[in-house]
């Protein structure tokens, strides 16, 4: 789990024990994971990603994208729309640039 990750209540970060996704998720810097989300198996969540509430993530999440749904899919490539100016300054992506 990278610096400045924000993981909200009821999130599951789960291991897959067999198959091509065997392993645990890797979460980048400045990631926001909303409530009740499930991240399952050997997947990578890119820096600056936002994962919506109740999403089920079973594939890699590209950096600076917003994903939602079951299974999770990219719904936006602009995470700046997710935050007010004050929150945008907190999640400034400054740790890895």
Helices and strands as residue ranges (DSSP letters): E 6-7, E 12-14, E 26-27, E 32-33, E 38-40, E 44-45, E 50-51, E 56-57, E 66-68, E 73-76, G 79-82, H 85-90
